Amino acid sequence: MDISAEVTWITVPDVCERLGISPGKVHRLVEERYLLGRKSEGVFRIPEVMLQGNEPVKEVRGTLVVLLDGGFDEDSALEWLLGHHELLGVSPIEALRAGRKTEVRRIAQSLAL
């Protein structure tokens, strides 16, 4: 599934401006799994939906750990987070933004490879 067309992607400088942090800090947030993104046309971009106000969605990190520990690679974890999920009625990232962390993580754990 290619969710790229359905998602607003923002560049590292845009994230820096929005969060008021340096590019190095944005890259650290990616390395530490608070944010996830991908290169497109040679530029690393992050889905805007992973930000809530002036910070990353807090629940993303733990959910990413569950997915990656369960056998997902970063691309498949990103696709899963951003794609519509039947049981949730929305994308997992939207459910996390709405405070449905337990439900999202339970589903993520059931998908372990």
Buried (B, 14 or more C-beta within 10 A) or exposed (E): EEBEEEBEBBBBEBBBEBBEBEEEEBBEBBEEBBBBBBEEEEEBBBBEBBBEEEEBBEBBBBBBBBBBEBEBEBEBBBBBBBBEBEEBEEBBBBBBBEEBBEBBBEBBEEEEE
